[in-house]
Amino acid sequence: MDVNLPNHLDTTRRILQGSLRLHPDEVAPAIPAGLLADLQQRFAPAPPATRRLVIEPPAPVENFFQRAVRFFSTPAVGATAIIIGVLSFAIPAMLPSDTTETFRGTQSAAVQLTIPIYVTGGPLDMSEILASSGDFQPDAIINAESRESALRFDGPKVIVDFEQGEVMSIDEAGLLISKEPLPEDIGGVGIAVARAVSRL
């Protein structure tokens, strides 16, 4: 605001200045409440904008276990684990289970592992009794004339000798592996023969 007025307004200035003189007993009216603060807020220069510094905390460091848990909790890993689990049970069920699978040649594995059982000097139906027990293959039970004739056959064998009352296990080299007395009851003969076979 320019306070230097033109010369022709001097008279007006003096009149206005004289009108503001107060009587010695007169008190000037108080400034309205909030007017000064309002004027200062409106006309005061704005303070420079301050930049707010925000410090972010560092990200927590994950250990191996936490990373593994986060990796396995993803949906893709879960779906893959389910597929692998289903396949591990389904594939063995779909494969054929042939117990007579051959390894070499045309002879089956079950026949290759069969140990012949030679019965000598016993009742004629003893071989049928052993075969009907279900513990031995019927073609593995052979009637022999004597212990000596049974010993002439090659390979491991079990000899049930009723003349001497013995059950013997003989290995491939013809060495005696085990010998035990023949049980008196017919039901115990099968158990003794099974024990002799298990020792070969």
C-alpha positions as a Python dict, from the first residue, in 0.01 Angstrom:
ca = {
    (1, 'M'): (0, 0, 0),
    (2, 'D'): (142, 339, -104),
    (3, 'V'): (141, 583, 196),
    (4, 'N'): (265, 879, -8),
    (5, 'L'): (-58, 1045, -115),
    (6, 'P'): (-77, 1318, -383),
    (7, 'N'): (-63, 1678, -261),
    (8, 'H'): (-427, 1754, -326),
    (9, 'L'): (-521, 1484, -62),
    (10, 'D'): (-324, 1645, 223),
    (11, 'T'): (-630, 1818, 356),
    (12, 'T'): (-823, 1491, 364),
    (13, 'R'): (-538, 1324, 543),
    (14, 'R'): (-528, 1584, 817),
    (15, 'I'): (-905, 1555, 869),
    (16, 'L'): (-882, 1179, 896),
    (17, 'Q'): (-587, 1191, 1133),
    (18, 'G'): (-767, 1440, 1353),
    (19, 'S'): (-1076, 1227, 1370),
    (20, 'L'): (-878, 939, 1526),
    (21, 'R'): (-769, 1144, 1827),
    (22, 'L'): (-930, 1018, 2142),
    (23, 'H'): (-1048, 1209, 2441),
    (24, 'P'): (-810, 1168, 2733),
    (25, 'D'): (-1078, 970, 2921),
    (26, 'E'): (-1186, 762, 2621),
    (27, 'V'): (-1052, 405, 2590),
    (28, 'A'): (-995, 254, 2247),
    (29, 'P'): (-1220, -45, 2176),
    (30, 'A'): (-1062, -387, 2210),
    (31, 'I'): (-970, -580, 1899),
    (32, 'P'): (-1226, -852, 1825),
    (33, 'A'): (-1130, -1194, 1950),
    (34, 'G'): (-959, -1410, 1688),
    (35, 'L'): (-914, -1119, 1443),
    (36, 'L'): (-539, -1093, 1498),
    (37, 'A'): (-487, -1467, 1460),
    (38, 'D'): (-705, -1471, 1151),
    (39, 'L'): (-509, -1185, 992),
    (40, 'Q'): (-175, -1345, 1077),
    (41, 'Q'): (-285, -1675, 935),
    (42, 'R'): (-415, -1511, 617),
    (43, 'F'): (-129, -1274, 544),
    (44, 'A'): (170, -1434, 712),
    (45, 'P'): (417, -1597, 471),
    (46, 'A'): (370, -1971, 446),
    (47, 'P'): (647, -2170, 611),
    (48, 'P'): (857, -2377, 375),
    (49, 'A'): (724, -2728, 327),
    (50, 'T'): (908, -2975, 542),
    (51, 'R'): (985, -3316, 412),
    (52, 'R'): (880, -3596, 641),
    (53, 'L'): (1143, -3863, 680),
    (54, 'V'): (990, -4208, 708),
    (55, 'I'): (1220, -4487, 823),
    (56, 'E'): (1088, -4830, 730),
    (57, 'P'): (1197, -5123, 946),
    (58, 'P'): (1418, -5376, 766),
    (59, 'A'): (1244, -5685, 631),
    (60, 'P'): (1282, -5986, 863),
    (61, 'V'): (1537, -6242, 748),
    (62, 'E'): (1381, -6585, 692),
    (63, 'N'): (1567, -6896, 792),
    (64, 'F'): (1573, -7217, 585),
    (65, 'F'): (1277, -7375, 766),
    (66, 'Q'): (1054, -7068, 710),
    (67, 'R'): (1149, -7054, 341),
    (68, 'A'): (1074, -7426, 304),
    (69, 'V'): (734, -7386, 473),
    (70, 'R'): (650, -7091, 247),
    (71, 'F'): (762, -7289, -60),
    (72, 'F'): (555, -7597, 28),
    (73, 'S'): (250, -7387, 116),
    (74, 'T'): (214, -7264, -243),
    (75, 'P'): (-78, -7424, -431),
    (76, 'A'): (141, -7556, -713),
    (77, 'V'): (361, -7757, -478),
    (78, 'G'): (58, -7895, -295),
    (79, 'A'): (-105, -8010, -619),
    (80, 'T'): (220, -8173, -733),
    (81, 'A'): (254, -8359, -402),
    (82, 'I'): (-103, -8490, -432),
    (83, 'I'): (-41, -8613, -788),
    (84, 'I'): (281, -8789, -686),
    (85, 'G'): (105, -8953, -390),
    (86, 'V'): (-181, -9079, -608),
    (87, 'L'): (57, -9213, -872),
    (88, 'S'): (273, -9390, -613),
    (89, 'F'): (-31, -9593, -505),
    (90, 'A'): (-195, -9630, -847),
    (91, 'I'): (103, -9747, -1055),
    (92, 'P'): (190, -10054, -840),
    (93, 'A'): (-178, -10152, -838),
    (94, 'M'): (-192, -10136, -1220),
    (95, 'L'): (119, -10351, -1269),
    (96, 'P'): (56, -10724, -1310),
    (97, 'S'): (161, -10931, -1009),
    (98, 'D'): (282, -11261, -1150),
    (99, 'T'): (440, -11477, -881),
    (100, 'T'): (584, -11714, -1140),
    (101, 'E'): (781, -11443, -1319),
    (102, 'T'): (1073, -11591, -1508),
    (103, 'F'): (1421, -11450, -1480),
    (104, 'R'): (1604, -11656, -1741),
    (105, 'G'): (1487, -11922, -1976),
    (106, 'T'): (1142, -12074, -1965),
    (107, 'Q'): (1154, -12212, -1610),
    (108, 'S'): (962, -12012, -1352),
    (109, 'A'): (1114, -11868, -1035),
    (110, 'A'): (883, -12079, -819),
    (111, 'V'): (1006, -12402, -985),
    (112, 'Q'): (1371, -12295, -961),
    (113, 'L'): (1339, -12246, -584),
    (114, 'T'): (1157, -12579, -524),
    (115, 'I'): (1347, -12815, -295),
    (116, 'P'): (1270, -13182, -355),
    (117, 'I'): (1150, -13389, -59),
    (118, 'Y'): (1239, -13760, -84),
    (119, 'V'): (1026, -13999, 121),
    (120, 'T'): (1178, -14343, 186),
    (121, 'G'): (1047, -14648, 369),
    (122, 'G'): (725, -14492, 483),
    (123, 'P'): (362, -14564, 413),
    (124, 'L'): (271, -14537, 46),
    (125, 'D'): (24, -14257, 108),
    (126, 'M'): (276, -14045, 303),
    (127, 'S'): (366, -13838, -4),
    (128, 'E'): (-5, -13775, -64),
    (129, 'I'): (-50, -13671, 300),
    (130, 'L'): (237, -13418, 272),
    (131, 'A'): (105, -13289, -62),
    (132, 'S'): (-250, -13249, 72),
    (133, 'S'): (-125, -13043, 370),
    (134, 'G'): (-87, -12743, 138),
    (135, 'D'): (257, -12654, 276),
    (136, 'F'): (452, -12815, -7),
    (137, 'Q'): (418, -12834, -385),
    (138, 'P'): (290, -13175, -493),
    (139, 'D'): (560, -13220, -758),
    (140, 'A'): (833, -13158, -496),
    (141, 'I'): (744, -13476, -300),
    (142, 'I'): (912, -13783, -448),
    (143, 'N'): (904, -14146, -331),
    (144, 'A'): (1254, -14296, -319),
    (145, 'E'): (1356, -14664, -271),
    (146, 'S'): (1615, -14586, -3),
    (147, 'R'): (1823, -14314, 157),
    (148, 'E'): (2117, -14399, -69),
    (149, 'S'): (1910, -14361, -384),
    (150, 'A'): (1783, -14022, -263),
    (151, 'L'): (2140, -13909, -191),
    (152, 'R'): (2238, -13979, -552),
    (153, 'F'): (2020, -13690, -677),
    (154, 'D'): (2201, -13358, -724),
    (155, 'G'): (2112, -13031, -557),
    (156, 'P'): (1974, -12943, -215),
    (157, 'K'): (1717, -13186, -80),
    (158, 'V'): (1522, -13303, 223),
    (159, 'I'): (1511, -13677, 300),
    (160, 'V'): (1232, -13820, 515),
    (161, 'D'): (1365, -14162, 614),
    (162, 'F'): (1102, -14373, 789),
    (163, 'E'): (1340, -14671, 818),
    (164, 'Q'): (1590, -14476, 1031),
    (165, 'G'): (1328, -14239, 1176),
    (166, 'E'): (1507, -13918, 1065),
    (167, 'V'): (1444, -13600, 869),
    (168, 'M'): (1762, -13462, 705),
    (169, 'S'): (1853, -13143, 517),
    (170, 'I'): (2129, -13185, 257),
    (171, 'D'): (2284, -12888, 70),
    (172, 'E'): (2405, -12867, -294),
    (173, 'A'): (2746, -13008, -209),
    (174, 'G'): (2589, -13314, -39),
    (175, 'L'): (2675, -13198, 313),
    (176, 'L'): (2438, -13266, 600),
    (177, 'I'): (2292, -12937, 725),
    (178, 'S'): (2047, -13068, 986),
    (179, 'K'): (1910, -13396, 1117),
    (180, 'E'): (1627, -13449, 1362),
    (181, 'P'): (1420, -13747, 1471),
    (182, 'L'): (1099, -13817, 1287),
    (183, 'P'): (792, -13731, 1497),
    (184, 'E'): (572, -14023, 1593),
    (185, 'D'): (244, -13860, 1493),
    (186, 'I'): (178, -13799, 1124),
    (187, 'G'): (72, -13437, 1189),
    (188, 'G'): (419, -13355, 1323),
    (189, 'V'): (593, -13491, 1012),
    (190, 'G'): (486, -13194, 803),
    (191, 'I'): (620, -12950, 1065),
    (192, 'A'): (955, -13132, 1078),
    (193, 'V'): (980, -13132, 698),
    (194, 'A'): (898, -12760, 682),
    (195, 'R'): (1171, -12693, 941),
    (196, 'A'): (1421, -12893, 736),
    (197, 'V'): (1329, -12704, 417),
    (198, 'S'): (1371, -12368, 593),
    (199, 'R'): (1731, -12456, 681),
    (200, 'L'): (1834, -12483, 315),
}
